[in-house]
Amino acid sequence: MPQRVLLIEDDEAISEMVRSYLVKEGYAVDTAFDGEAAEKLFHSGAAYDLILLDLMLPKRSGNDVLQTIRRDSLLPVLIMSARDSDVDKALGLGFGADDYITKPFSMIELAARVKAAIRRAGYGAAGSPSAAAAPAKGKAGIIALRGLQVDPNNFSVLKNGEEVKLTAKEFQILGLFAGSPGRVYTKAQIYSSVWEDDYYGDENVINVHMRRLREKIEDDPSKPEYIKTLWGIGYKLGDVLE
């Protein structure tokens, strides 16, 4: 059964070019040309493996659509946009996007990004992360940190008994540190482990995901206790193991 992609792009010429190429690559592709139509397709019950999302959309913006998706799903989202500023990248990634490609792009590069995003996220057709995405397990499969319970089996995190909604990448970053207490990770090592790709010095991706993760798990993100920064070196798990 082919992997299924939801393509959200208001430029019909670009949409058709991308759709045709991905279909030739073996994907099943549904298309939407505005934000409202995209949200209807997303909530239609279709089992998507990845979403390709333009930021500049009529009716509802790409970032609005992304927030809607992230409230209900951890599906990998690849942003396509002509807006190439660091602000736009941070905004998109901050709302939970997994990757960003700037127009104009080659179809070969896009197809490679799509394939890599699906592989890295470890999603099956039902949109559930695979066991390969989970961190190392402790006793009973639960990693207990001070005030946090990380459950790789259910891909879930509880803070003081309350569910913390993490994206797939945020969970993998937390799992990386929780599974290797005491180890220091450089940004290049984090990127290589979580994104499973070569690191070319794009600190923005790591910084945005780390900031968002800290906002969700830390009592005071400006004074993190769970993931400590070692300036000029990298990051490590704080003294929070139970």
LUMLUMKOL-164544 format. One record per atom (N, C-alpha, C, O, CB): residue in three letters; x, y, z negated. Coordinates in pm, whole numbers, plus 32768, in hexadecimal, padded with zeros to 4 digits. Atoms other than C-alpha are relative to their C-alpha. Glycine has a CB too. Layout:
// residues N
AlaXYZ
...
// end
This chain:
// residues 242
Met80557F898000
Met800080008000
Met8059807C8000
Met80B180877FAB
Met7FA080017F85
Pro7FA77F8C7FF8
Pro809D814E8065
Pro7FF3805C7F88
Pro7F8880697F4D
Pro7FE5804D8080
Gln80057F9C806A
Gln80F9824F7F60
Gln7FB180798032
Gln7FB8809C80A8
Gln808F802A7FD2
Arg805F7F987FD9
Arg8001836E7F5F
Arg802D80897FCF
Arg8051809A7F5B
Arg7F757FE07FCB
Val7FD37F78801D
Val805884E07F6B
Val7F8B80618014
Val7F4180588076
Val80778027805B
Leu805E7F927FF0
Leu7F76860D7F31
Leu8050807A802B
Leu80A280AD7FDE
Leu7FAF801C7F7C
Leu7FB97F8E7FC7
Leu7FF58729800E
Leu7FA8807C7FF6
Leu7F3B80808030
Leu80287FE58094
Ile804D7F868016
Ile7F7E88847FA4
Ile804C80748040
Ile80AE80A58008
Ile7FE780197F67
Glu7FBB7F9A7FAF
Glu7FE1898A80A8
Glu7F99804B8053
Glu7F4C800D809D
Glu806D7FC1805C
Asp80687FB37FBA
Asp7F108AA88136
Asp8021801B8092
Asp7FC7803880E0
Asp7FEB80837FBA
Asp7FDA7FEC7F74
Asp7FD68ACD827A
Asp7FE67F7C804B
Asp802C7F1A8036
Asp8097802C800D
Glu802A807C7FC1
Glu7F2D89CD835A
Glu806C7FC5805B
Glu80767F4B8069
Glu7F8380178050
Ala7F9580327FA9
Ala805589B7844B
Ala806A7FB67FAE
Ala80977F4A7FD4
Ala80408074804E
Ile7F9E80418057
Ile814889688330
Ile7FC57F807FC6
Ile80097F197FBF
Ile802C805F7F8F
Ser804280758039
Ser804D887B8293
Ser80007F8B8061
Ser801F7F1A803C
Ser7F7180227FD7
Glu8008806A7F9D
Glu802187B783D4
Glu808B7FC88020
Glu809A7F4F8035
Glu7FBE8033807F
Met7F78802E7FE5
Met819987A98412
Met80307FA27F90
Met80687F387FAB
Met80618078800D
Val7FD580518072
Val81DC872382B3
Val7FB07F7E7FFA
Val7FE87F127FE5
Val7FEF804F7F7C
Arg805580778005
Arg80B2863582BA
Arg802A7F9A8068
Arg80387F238049
Arg7F6D80268014
Ser7FDC805C7F94
Ser811485A08409
Ser80847FBA7FE5
Ser80927F427FFD
Ser8009804C8084
Tyr7F7D803C801A
Tyr827C856983A1
Tyr7FF77F997F8F
Tyr802F7F2C7F9A
Tyr8067806D7FDB
Leu800B805D8070
Leu822084C78255
Leu7FB27F828026
Leu7FD27F147FF9
Leu7FBE80457F88
Val804C80757FD0
Val812083E682FF
Val805D7FA4804F
Val80567F2A8040
Val7F88802D8057
Lys7FA080517FB4
Lys8233837383EE
Lys80627FB87FA3
Lys80967F4D7FC4
Lys804E80598062
Glu7FA6803E8062
Glu8307832A82B9
Glu7FBA7F967FAC
Glu7FF87F567F57
Glu803B806A7FA5
Gly8048806B8043
Gly81F88243823A
Gly7FA880297F8C
Gly7F747FD37F45
Gly805F7F9F7FD0
Tyr80547FD1806E
Tyr813B831F8143
Tyr7F718017802F
Tyr7F58803380A4
Tyr803A80827FC4
Ala808A7FD47FE9
Ala7FC48355812D
Ala7FF6808E7FC9
Ala801D80A67F57
Ala7F967F9F7FBD
Val7FFE7F738026
Val7F8784CE8120
Val7F74803C8006
Val7F318035806D
Val805F804F805B
Asp80797FAF8004
Asp7E56859680B2
Asp802A80937FFE
Asp808F80B57FC1
Asp7FA77FDD7F84
Thr7FDB7F737FF7
Thr7E58870D80F9
Thr7F95805A7FC4
Thr7F1D803C7FCB
Thr801A80278091
Ala80597F968031
Ala7DC388408051
Ala803E80848029
Ala80B88092802A
Ala7FEC7FF87F63
Phe7FCF7F807FCB
Phe7DDC89A780D2
Phe7FEA80747FA0
Phe800E80E57FC1
Phe7FBD801D8083
Asp800E7F978066
Asp7D7D8A6B7F98
Asp7FFD7FBD7F77
Asp7FEE7F447F6C
Asp7F7F80568017
Gly7FF580358087
Gly7D938A467E20
Gly7F847FB77FD0
Gly7F8E7F517F8C
Gly801F806E7FA2
Glu807C8040802E
Glu7C2689F07DE4
Glu7FEF7F76803F
Glu7FCA7F167FFB
Glu7F8780588022
Ala800B80817FBC
Ala7C2588DB7EE9
Ala80667F9D7FC8
Ala804A7F267FBC
Ala801580108098
Ala7F9780568037
Ala7D6A88557E57
Ala7FD37FC47F7B
Ala7FE77F4D7F63
Ala8082804F7FED
Glu802A80328082
Glu7CD6883A7CFA
Glu7F8E7F9A800E
Glu7F877F3A7FC2
Glu7FD380747FA6
Lys806B80607FE9
Lys7BA187897D81
Lys80387F79802C
Lys800B7F117FFE
Lys7F9E8035806A
Leu7FC2807D7FD4
Leu7C7B86887E33
Leu80497FBC7F8D
Leu80437F427F7E
Leu8061801B8074
Phe7FB580388071
Phe7D54865C7CFF
Phe7FA37FBA7F9E
Phe7FC57F527F66
Phe804F806E7FB9
His80608039805F
His7C2186177C29
His7FA17F9B8041
His7F417F6E8002
His7FB0806F7FBF
Ser805B805B7FB9
Ser7B8185357D2F
Ser80127F6E7FD8
Ser7FC27F187FFD
Ser8016800E8096
Gly7FE5808A8028
Gly7C1783FD7C94
Gly80637FB9805A
Gly80837F448041
Gly7F827FB47FFD
Ala7F9C803C7FA8
Ala7D0F83BD7DAD
Ala80827FE77FB3
Ala80A980387F5F
Ala801B805B807C
Ala7F8580258047
Ala7E4D830F7D36
Ala80798037804B
Ala80B07FF380A2
Ala800B7F667FF1
Tyr7F8D7FC27FBC
Tyr7F6283FE7DA4
Tyr80827FD97FBB
Tyr80867FC57F41
Tyr7FF280998002
Asp7F7A801B8034
Asp80D583B37D7C
Asp8052807E7FF3
Asp80B380827FA7
Asp80477F9D8058
Leu7FB57F828004
Leu814D85187DB6
Leu7FA980708039
Leu7F538058808E
Leu80867FF58050
Ile80477F8B7FCC
Ile80C786777DF2
Ile806580638037
Ile80C480897FF2
Ile7FAA80427F92
Leu7FB27F967FC1
Leu8166876D7EE6
Leu7FAE80807FF6
Leu7F3D80858027
Leu80237FDE8096
Leu804F7F8B8024
Leu80FC88CA7E7A
Leu80418082802C
Leu80B180A18003
Leu7FE980037F6B
Asp7FD67F787FDC
Asp81208A1F7F1D
Asp7FD6805E7F90
Asp7F6E804A7F52
Asp7FC3802D808A
Leu80237FA2806A
Leu81248B437E28
Leu7F9A8068802E
Leu7F42808F7FE1
Leu807E80467FCE
Met80577F947FCD
Met80738C437F06
Met7F837FC2803F
Met7F847F9D80B4
Met804D80588069
Leu807B803E7FD0
Leu7F108BBD7F26
Leu7F8A805F7FED
Leu7F8980AE7F8E
Leu7FE67F7B7FB6
Pro807B7FB38016
Pro7DBD8C637F57
Pro7FA87FBE7F96
Pro7FB47F477F79
Pro7FB2800E8083
Lys8067802B8062
Lys7CA48C467E51
Lys803A7FE17F77
Lys800D80197F13
Lys7FB87F858034
Arg7FB78017807D
Arg7D8B8BB77D44
Arg80937FEF8022
Arg80B77FA7807F
Arg7FC97F837FB4
Ser7F7180027FE1
Ser7F038BE77D38
Ser803B7F767FE6
Ser80017F237FA0
Ser804A806A7FAE
Gly7FBB807E8016
Gly7FF98AC97D42
Gly80207FE87F6D
Gly80167F777F3E
Gly807E7FFD8051
Asn7FE38011808F
Asn805D8B097BD8
Asn7F837FDF7FB1
Asn7F8A7F937F50
Asn8041807E7FC8
Asp807F80258043
Asp7EEE8AFB7B6D
Asp7FE17F6D8019
Asp7FB97F257FBD
Asp7F8C80598034
Val8019808D7FDF
Val7EC889AF7C23
Val805F7FA67FB1
Val80367F3E7F7E
Val80117FE88098
Leu7F9D804F8049
Leu800889307B82
Leu7FD97FF17F6D
Leu7FE67F847F34
Leu808A8041800B
Gln802B8008808C
Gln7F8789847A26
Gln7F8A7FA07FF0
Gln7F847F557F8F
Gln7FDB808B7FCB
Thr8072805D8003
Thr7E4288CB7A73
Thr80307F708009
Thr80007F1A7FBF
Thr7F9F801F8072
Ile7FCA80877FEF
Ile7F06879A7AE8
Ile80437FD17F7F
Ile802E7F5F7F53
Ile80657FFC8075
Arg7FB480288076
Arg7FE5879B79B5
Arg7FA97FEB7F84
Arg7FD47FA97F25
Arg806880687FE3
Arg805A801B8071
Arg7EBC87A178C7
Arg7FD17F6F8001
Arg7FAE7F387F98
Arg7F87805F8005
Asp803A80857FF3
Asp7E53864C794A
Asp80627F94802F
Asp80417F1E8029
Asp7F8E8005805E
Ser7FAD80647FBD
Ser7F7D85A379EC
Ser809580227FF7
Ser80BB80967FEC
Ser7FD77FF58092
Leu7F6F7FF17FF9
Leu80F5856B79EF
Leu80367FDF808C
Leu80AD7FC4809C
Leu80437FA67F98
Leu7FD4801B7F77
Leu80FE85307B67
Leu8071805F8028
Leu806F80D48004
Leu7F8A800E8061
Pro7F977FA77FD1
Pro823C85B67C09
Pro7FC98069805F
Pro7F7A804A80B9
Pro806F7FB08044
Val802C7F907FAD
Val8203870C7CA7
Val807A8043803D
Val80D5806D7FF5
Val7FAC80667FAE
Leu7F947FBE7FB6
Leu82EB879A7DB2
Leu7FCB8081803A
Leu7F71807F808E
Leu80397FA38070
Ile802D7F7E7FD0
Ile82BF890E7DEF
Ile804480218084
Ile80BD800E8093
Ile801D806F7F98
Met7FCD7FCD7F82
Met82E789947F52
Met7FDB80948007
Met7F6680B77FFD
Met7FC67FB0807D
Ser80227F727FFC
Ser83038B0D7F6C
Ser806E80518043
Ser80E4802C803F
Ser7FE880357F74
Ala7FA07FA37FC5
Ala83A88C2A8028
Ala8037805E7F96
Ala809780A87FAF
Ala7FBF80518071
Arg7FD37FAA806C
Arg83D18CDC7EDA
Arg80757FBD7FBA
Arg80627F5B7F71
Arg7F8D801F7F9D
Asp7F8580468028
Asp85398C887E82
Asp804580417F89
Asp80BA80257F6F
Asp805F7FFB8075
Ser7FBE7FBD8070
Ser857A8D627D51
Ser80067FA37F88
Ser7FB87F457F7C
Ser7FB580817FDB
Asp7FF380508079
Asp85EB8CD07C06
Asp7F83800C7FAA
Asp7F607FAE7F62
Asp807B802B7FB0
Val807A7FEE804F
Val84AF8D617B67
Val7F957F9F802E
Val7F547F5E7FDC
Val7FCD8091800C
Asp8064805C7FCB
Asp83CE8C997C4E
Asp80247F707FE0
Asp7FCC7F1F7FC0
Asp7FF180128096
Lys7FD680878020
Lys849D8B607C17
Lys7FE57FE17F6D
Lys7FAE7F777F4C
Lys80957FEC8020
Ala80148016808F
Ala84938B887A9E
Ala7F6C7FF57FE0
Ala7F447FA37F8E
Ala803F80727FAF
Leu809080028018
Leu831D8BCE7AA6
Leu7FC67F7B802A
Leu7F7A7F3D7FDE
Leu7FBA80728049
Gly8035807F7FD0
Gly82D08A9E7B78
Gly802E7F8B7FAE
Gly7FDD7F357F89
Gly80277FEC808F
Leu7FCC806E804E
Leu83B489B57AB9
Leu7FD080077F70
Leu7FBC7FA07F2F
Leu809880008005
Gly80327FF08087
Gly833F8A477970
Gly7F747FCB7FEE
Gly7F517F9C7F82
Gly800480907FD9
Phe808780378007
Phe81DA89E279C0
Phe7FFE7F698015
Phe7F957F2B800C
Phe7FA980438068
Gly7FFA80927FFA
Gly8251887F79F6
Gly80217FC58087
Gly80127F4C8099
Gly7F827FCA7FD6
Ala7FD780387F80
Ala82C9885C7B5D
Ala807F7FAD7FEE
Ala80D07FC97F95
Ala801680708069
Asp7F8B8057800A
Asp83CF874E7B95
Asp8072802A805C
Asp80E6800C803F
Asp7FD87F72801F
Asp7F987FD97FA2
Asp848987E37CBC
Asp7FCC80768052
Asp7F568097804C
Asp80297F8A805C
Tyr801F7F857FB7
Tyr848E89137DA3
Tyr804D7FFE8083
Tyr80C77FEB8082
Tyr8023807F7FAC
Ile7FBD7FF87F7E
Ile84DA892E7F16
Ile7FD580818044
Ile7F5F80A48043
Ile7FE07F848059
Thr801A7F7C7FC9
Thr84F58A7A7FCC
Thr7FEA7FFA8097
Thr80357FB880DF
Thr8073805E7FE0
Lys80197FF47F70
Lys845E8AC48121
Lys80628064803C
Lys808680C77FFB
Lys7F6D802C801B
Pro801980767FAD
Pro84D38A9B822B
Pro80597F8B7FD6
Pro80CB7F9F7FAE
Pro801780208096
Phe7FB480788024
Phe8542893681E7
Phe7FF77F9D8074
Phe7F9D7FA580C7
Phe7FCA7FC17F7D
Ser800580677F98
Ser8592880F82C6
Ser7FA57F907FD2
Ser7F997F767F5A
Ser808F7FC98020
Met8058806F8022
Met84A086ED82D3
Met80507F8D7FC2
Met801C7F447F6D
Met7FB57FD0807C
Ile7FAC806B8039
Ile85C085FF8286
Ile8019801C7F6D
Ile80117FC17F1A
Ile80867FF5804D
Glu7FE87FDC808C
Glu861086BD8147
Glu7F817FEF7FAE
Glu7F857FBA7F3F
Glu803380907FF5
Leu807E800B8048
Leu84A286CD80E2
Leu7FDF7F6E7FE3
Leu7FBB7F4B7F72
Leu7F8E8040804F
Ala801E808E8013
Ala846F85578117
Ala805D7FC27F98
Ala80327F6E7F49
Ala800D7FB48084
Ala7FA180338063
Ala85A98510804B
Ala7FD8802D7F74
Ala7FE27FE07F15
Ala808F802D8020
Arg802C7FCD8083
Arg852985EE7F30
Arg7F847FB67FD0
Arg7F797F957F5A
Arg7FE480978008
Val807B80478023
Val83D585447F36
Val80227F747FCD
Val7FF37F4A7F63
Val7FA07FF78079
Lys7FDA80888026
Lys846F83E97F27
Lys804780007F79
Lys802C7FAB7F24
Lys805A7FC1806B
Ala7FB47FFB807C
Ala855F844D7E12
Ala7FA880247F89
Ala7FB97FED7F1C
Ala80738065800C
Ala80587FD7806D
Ala844F84F77D41
Ala7FA97F8D7FD1
Ala7F977F7B7F58
Ala7FA98076802B
Ile805380738025
Ile836F83C47D4A
Ile80557F977FB9
Ile802B7F5E7F55
Ile7FBC7FC3807C
Arg7FA78064803E
Arg849582DF7CFA
Arg802B802C7F75
Arg80297FDC7F17
Arg807B7FE98058
Arg7FD07FD08081
Arg851883BA7BDF
Arg7F937FFE7F96
Arg7FAC7FD97F23
Arg8038808C800C
Ala806D7FF98061
Ala83C683E67B3B
Ala7FD37F767FD5
Ala7F9E7F657F68
Ala7F8A804C8039
Gly802480888024
Gly838B826F7B43
Gly7F6D7FE87FF9
Gly7F3E7F9C7FA4
Gly803C7FDD7F80
Tyr8091800D8004
Tyr8219828B7B92
Tyr7FD17F91805B
Tyr80087F7B80C7
Tyr7FBE80828027
Gly8048805F7FAC
Gly813A81767C14
Gly7F898047803B
Gly7F7780BF8026
Gly7FD67F847FB0
Ala80707FC37FBB
Ala7FFF81B27CDE
Ala7F9A803B7FA1
Ala7F5180967FC7
Ala7FBE7F9D8058
Ala80637FCE805F
Ala7F2F81ED7BA5
Ala802F807D7FB9
Ala7FE480B77F6A
Ala7FDE7F977F9B
Gly7FD07F87803E
Gly800C830F7B3C
Gly80397FEB7F75
Gly8046804C7F2A
Gly7F9380647FF9
Ser7FC8801B8083
Ser809F82657A09
Ser80967FEF800C
Ser80C47FA98067
Ser7FC07F837FC1
Pro7F70800E7FFA
Pro8213828479C2
Pro802B7F717FE4
Pro7FEE7F2C7F92
Pro804180607F9F
Ser7FD180888011
Ser82D5814379D7
Ser80537FF37F82
Ser807D80577F47
Ser804F7FD28079
Ala7FAF80188078
Ala839180A378BB
Ala808D80318012
Ala80D2804E7FB0
Ala80007F6D7FDD
Ala7F777FD27FE8
Ala84D5810C7962
Ala8014808F7FD6
Ala808580B87FBD
Ala80237FF18092
Ala7FF47F758027
Ala848882747907
Ala800880117F6A
Ala802480807F3B
Ala7F8C804F8036
Ala80077FF48091
Ala847382277792
Ala80897FF97FC2
Ala80E47FBA7FF9
Ala7FA77F937FC7
Pro7F8180068046
Pro858E825B7699
Pro80127F7A7FB9
Pro7FB67F287FB5
Pro800A80727F9C
Ala7FE5807A8049
Ala8631814675D2
Ala7FA37FF37F89
Ala7F8480567F47
Ala80927FFB7FD3
Lys80618016806A
Lys854680A874D5
Lys80437FE37F7B
Lys80AD7FA47F76
Lys7FA37F8F8026
Gly7FD780258086
Gly85748093735F
Gly7FA67F917FCF
Gly7F687F4B801F
Gly7FFD80797FA0
Lys805580678039
Lys84BD7FAC7271
Lys7F6F801A8026
Lys7F40808B8023
Lys800F7FF97F68
Ala808D7FFA7FDA
Ala83597F6272E0
Ala7FEA8059807A
Ala7F7980818096
Ala7FAB80327F8B
Gly800D7FAF7F88
Gly83A3802C741A
Gly7FF280947FE7
Gly7FE780E18047
Gly7F8C7FD2804E
Ile80147F738021
Ile838181797362
Ile8085803E7FD7
Ile80CE80047F87
Ile7F9780107F90
Ile7F8C7FB4802C
Ile849982787343
Ile7FCE806A7FA0
Ile7F8380C47FC7
Ile804E80418079
Ala802F7FA58067
Ala8461833471FD
Ala8066806E7FE8
Ala80D780547FBE
Ala7FE27FB47F7E
Leu7FB07F8C8020
Leu84EE849071DF
Leu7FB5804D7F93
Leu7F4180307F78
Leu801A805A807E
Arg80417FB5806A
Arg84A3858770CA
Arg7F8480488036
Arg7F9080A98081
Arg806280647FC1
Gly807C7FC17FD4
Gly833585DF7105
Gly7FD27FD6808A
Gly7F647FFA80B4
Gly801180937FFE
Leu8022802B7F79
Leu8338853E725F
Leu7FFE7F688009
Leu80507F257FCA
Leu8063803A8067
Gln8000808D7FDD
Gln82D983E372D8
Gln80007FF68098
Gln7FA3802480DA
Gln7F847FB67FC2
Val7FF1800F7F6F
Val834F838E7437
Val7FE17F6F8023
Val80277F137FF8
Val80908028802F
Asp802E80867FDD
Asp829A826274CC
Asp80187FE68095
Asp7FC7801080E8
Asp7F6A7FEF7FDD
Pro7FE4801D7F73
Pro833B81E67610
Pro7F977FA88042
Pro7F807FB380BB
Pro80877FBD800C
Asn8063805A7FC6
Asn822E80DC763E
Asn7F87804C8037
Asn7F52802880A0
Asn7FD17F9C7F97
Asn80747FB17FD5
Asn811881DF765A
Asn80288086803C
Asn7FD280D8805D
Asn7FA480177F8B
Phe7FCE7F847FC5
Phe81F482F776DE
Phe7FC480797FB7
Phe7F9680D87FF5
Phe7FDF80068097
Ser80427F99804F
Ser817783D075BE
Ser8059802F7F8F
Ser80B57FEA7F64
Ser7F7C7FCC7FC9
Val7FB97FC58071
Val81F984B374AB
Val7F9A803B7FA0
Val7F3E80827FC9
Val8066806C8030
Leu80537FC48069
Leu8150850B7362
Leu805880587FA9
Leu80C680317F82
Leu7FB97F937FAB
Lys7FBB7FA7805E
Lys81BB8633728E
Lys7FA380167F8A
Lys7F3880517F98
Lys802880888042
Asn80537FF88078
Asn81358622712A
Asn7F757FC78019
Asn7F117FFC7FE9
Asn7FF680917FD0
Gly807E80437FE3
Gly8028853871AE
Gly7FB080388074
Gly7F4B7FFE809A
Gly7FAC80037F89
Glu80467FC07F90
Glu7FBF862172CB
Glu80497FE18082
Glu80C47FE58088
Glu7FF480997FEB
Glu7FC280207F7E
Glu7FF885C37439
Glu8044807A803C
Glu800D80E8803D
Glu7F977FCA8060
Val7FB67F997FB8
Val80FE868E74F1
Val80017FD98093
Val80337F6E80B5
Val809280127FC9
Lys800880217F71
Lys80C086997669
Lys8080802C8046
Lys809980A48059
Lys7F8480438040
Leu7F837FE57FB9
Leu820C867D771D
Leu7FF37FD48091
Leu7FAB7F7580B0
Leu80767FB87FBC
Thr7FF5802F7F76
Thr825186687890
Thr805F7F888003
Thr80A37F6C7FA0
Thr80328072805F
Ala7FA880747FF4
Ala830D85377910
Ala809180267FE6
Ala80D97FDF7FA0
Ala7FF27FC1808A
Lys7F757FD58012
Lys845585F8791D
Lys801C80277F70
Lys808680067F3B
Lys80208074805D
Glu7FED7FDA808C
Glu8427868B77C0
Glu800C7F847FA9
Glu805F7F7E7F4F
Glu7F8C80587FCF
Phe7FFA807C804D
Phe83E4852F7737
Phe80857FB98015
Phe80C17F867FB6
Phe7F8B7FA38027
Gln7F8280427FE3
Gln851684A177E5
Gln807580477FBE
Gln80D380057F8F
Gln80167FF98096
Ile7F957FB68044
Ile85F385B7775A
Ile80007FE07F6B
Ile80687FC37F31
Ile7FF080998017
Leu800A8020808F
Leu8572857D75F8
Leu802C7F707FE8
Leu80757F547F88
Leu7F7080157FCE
Gly7FDA808C800E
Gly859884057627
Gly80967FEA800E
Gly80CF7F937FCB
Gly7FB77FAD8065
Leu7F70800B7FEB
Leu86FD843276A0
Leu804A801B7F7D
Leu80A57FD07F58
Leu802E8062806D
Phe7FBD7FDC807D
Phe876384DC755B
Phe7FD87FA37F8E
Phe802C7F7A7F3F
Phe7FE0808F7FDB
Ala802F8056806C
Ala868A84077475
Ala803C7F74800A
Ala80537F337FA5
Ala7F677FF78002
Gly7FC880857FEC
Gly871782C9750E
Gly80947FF87FEA
Gly80CB7F8A7FDF
Gly7FE17FD28089
Ser7F6E80008015
Ser8881833574DB
Ser8026806A7F99
Ser806B80CB7FBA
Ser804A801A8086
Pro7FE07F9D8068
Pro889B83F0738F
Pro8096800E7FEE
Pro80DF7FAA7FEC
Pro7FBD7FDA7F7B
Gly7F727FE88013
Gly89ED8490735C
Gly804C801C8080
Gly80BA8053807D
Gly803D7F8D7FBC
Arg7FBB7FE87F81
Arg8A44849E74CD
Arg7FE6808D8032
Arg7F7680BF802A
Arg7FD37F9A806A
Val800C7F7C7FC5
Val8A8685EE756D
Val7FF27FF18098
Val803F7FA980D7
Val807C80597FDD
Tyr801780057F70
Tyr89FC861E76CE
Tyr801C8088803E
Tyr7FE980EE800E
Tyr7F6F7FD2801F
Thr7FF17F877FB2
Thr8A77872277C3
Thr7F858012805A
Thr7F367FB58069
Thr80827FFC8055
Lys80707FEB7FA4
Lys897C87BF78B3
Lys80097FA48078
Lys7FA47F7280AA
Lys7FFB8091802D
Ala7FEE805A7F8E
Ala8A1186F279CC
Ala7FD57F727FDC
Ala7F987F2E802F
Ala80928000802E
Gln80278087802B
Gln89DD85B07903
Gln7F697FF47FEF
Gln7F2E7F8D8010
Gln80477FDB7F7D
Ile80918000800F
Ile8875860E78AE
Ile7FBF7FF6808A
Ile7F647FA6809F
Ile7FCF807F7FB5
Tyr803B7FFF7F7A
Tyr882986577A1B
Tyr80137F788043
Tyr7FB67F438081
Tyr8040806F8057
Ser7FE480817FC2
Ser88CF85167A90
Ser7FA97F917FC4
Ser7F7A7F39800D
Ser80947FDC7FF0
Ser804E80688043
Ser88138443798E
Ser7F6B800D8019
Ser7F277FA98031
Ser801A80047F6B
Val80917FEA7FF6
Val86B984E079AC
Val7FD3800E8091
Val7F6E7FD380B8
Val7FD8807D7FB2
Trp80267FEC7F74
Trp86AF854E7B19
Trp803E7F96805D
Trp80167F8A80D1
Trp802A808C802F
Glu7FBC80687FB4
Glu879184317B8F
Glu803380368085
Glu801E7FFB80EF
Glu7FA27F898019
Asp7FCC7FBF7F88
Asp883C85187C84
Asp807F804A7FDA
Asp809A805F7F64
Asp7F9780608040
Asp7F867FB58019
Asp898385D67CA9
Asp7FDE808C7FD0
Asp7F7D80C97FFE
Asp80578006807E
Tyr80147F7A803A
Tyr899C871A7BE3
Tyr805980638049
Tyr80D280518053
Tyr802080007F66
Tyr7FB57F9B7FB5
Tyr8A01884E7CAA
Tyr800580867FB7
Tyr801680EE7FF6
Tyr7FC38013808A
Gly7FF17F87804F
Gly8A0589497B8F
Gly7F8480567FF6
Gly7F8D80C97FCA
Gly806B80508037
Asp807B7FB2800B
Asp889989B97BA1
Asp7FCC7FF87F71
Asp7F777FA67F52
Asp7F957FCC8065
Glu80228003808D
Glu88798A057A2E
Glu7F6E80237FE7
Glu7F377FFE7F7F
Glu8058805E7FB3
Asn80897FD38015
Asn871F8A9C7A5D
Asn7FA27F8C7FE5
Asn7F4B7F957F8E
Asn7FD0804D8079
Val805880738011
Val867989467A7B
Val800C7FC87F72
Val7FA77FAF7F30
Val80217F938068
Ile7FEA80348087
Ile871688C67936
Ile7FCD80637F99
Ile7F87803C7F3B
Ile80957FE27FE8
Asn80277F9B8062
Asn86DD8A0F787C
Asn7F6980097FF0
Asn7F3780127F80
Asn803880868027
Val80927FF38006
Val856C8A2478D6
Val7FC27F877FBC
Val7F6B7F967F65
Val7FC68011808D
His80398078803E
His851F88BA787A
His80237FF87F6B
His7FD07FCF7F1A
His80327F838048
Met7FD98002808D
Met85E388D77734
Met7FAF80657FB0
Met7F8380497F41
Met8097801D7FF2
Arg804F7F998046
Arg852F8A1A76D8
Arg7F727FD07FE9
Arg7F3C7FDF7F7B
Arg7FFE80838050
Arg8089802F800C
Arg83DB8981771D
Arg7FF57F8D7F9A
Arg7F957F877F4D
Arg7FCB7FD28088
Leu8001806E8060
Leu843088467658
Leu800A80367F71
Leu7FC0800B7F19
Leu80737F9E801D
Arg7FF07FC78086
Arg84A38912752E
Arg7F83804A7FD2
Arg7F6080467F5D
Arg8078805E7FFD
Glu807B7FBA8024
Glu836989E77539
Glu7F957FA07FCD
Glu7F3F7FC67F7E
Glu7FCB804D8076
Lys806780628024
Lys829E88A97511
Lys80227FB07F82
Lys7FC77F887F39
Lys7FEB7FA18072
Ile7FDE80588070
Ile836487E97409
Ile803D80497F89
Ile803A80157F19
Ile805F7F96802F
Glu7FBA7FBB806D
Glu841F88EC733A
Glu7F9E80587FB1
Glu7F4180917FEA
Glu807380568038
Asp804D7FA18051
Asp838789AE7215
Asp8024808F8026
Asp7FCE80E6802D
Asp80197FE97F6B
Asp7FCE7F7D7FD4
Asp845D8AD6727F
Asp805F7FE98075
Asp80D47FCA8060
Asp8048804D7F89
Pro7FAB801B7F8B
Pro84E08AB473E5
Pro808080518004
Pro80E280288043
Pro7FB28019807E
Ser7F867FAF8002
Ser85DC8BCA73A6
Ser80697FC77FA1
Ser80DE7FED7FA8
Ser7FE080907FD9
Lys7FA58043805B
Lys86758AF37292
Lys7FE57F698007
Lys7FB17F2F7FA7
Lys7FF080367F6E
Pro8024808D7FEA
Pro86598991731E
Pro80437FA27F9D
Pro80B87FB27F7A
Pro80267FD6808D
Glu7FCD8065805A
Glu868188697233
Glu800B7F788043
Glu80627F288020
Glu7FA77FF67F86
Tyr7FFF80857FC0
Tyr863487417316
Tyr806F7FF38067
Tyr80B77F908067
Tyr7F797FE58042
Ile7F9580047F9B
Ile871C87937439
Ile8057807B7FEC
Ile802D80EC8005
Ile7FC57FFC8092
Lys7FA37F958021
Lys8849886273D7
Lys80548025807B
Lys80767FD080CC
Lys805B7FD67F8B
Thr7FA77FD07F97
Thr8916893774C6
Thr808E80097FCB
Thr80A680447F62
Thr7FD180898035
Leu7F727FF0801E
Leu8A90891674BB
Leu8037805C806C
Leu8054802F80DB
Leu804D7F747FFC
Trp7FE17F9A7F9D
Trp8AF48A56756B
Trp80807FDE804C
Trp80E77FBE8011
Trp800F80887FBD
Gly7F91801E7FA8
Gly8BD98A1E7692
Gly80177F6D8018
Gly806F7F478066
Gly807B803A7FCA
Ile7FEF80907FF1
Ile8BB188A47677
Ile7F817FBE8033
Ile7F817F81809E
Ile802A7FC17F7C
Gly807C80407FD7
Gly8A49882F7687
Gly7F9A7FFB7F8F
Gly7F87805D7F47
Gly801B7F758032
Tyr806B800F8063
Tyr893887A775A3
Tyr800F7F797FB9
Tyr804B7F1B7FEF
Tyr7F74800C8043
Lys8003807F8049
Lys890D8698749A
Lys7F867FFE7FA6
Lys7F4C80677F88
Lys80817FEC7FAC
Leu806E800D805F
Leu87FD861073B6
Leu802A80367F79
Leu809A801C7F4B
Leu7FD47F6E7FF4
Gly7FE27FCE8085
Gly87EB86C5726A
Gly7FF67F937F97
Gly7FDD7F1F7FB8
Gly7FA280727FDD
Asp80048060806D
Asp87F0861D7117
Asp7F6F7FE87FD8
Asp7F4380157F6E
Asp805380327F87
Val8090800F8013
Val868485AF7134
Val7FD27F6E8000
Val7F5A7F547FF7
Val7FB6804C806B
Leu8028808D8001
Leu868C8432713D
Leu7FCD7FDA7F75
Leu800480067F10
Leu80777FA4802A
Glu80378030807F
Glu85B8838B7031
Glu802E7F707FE6
Glu800A7F357F80
Glu7F6580088001
// end
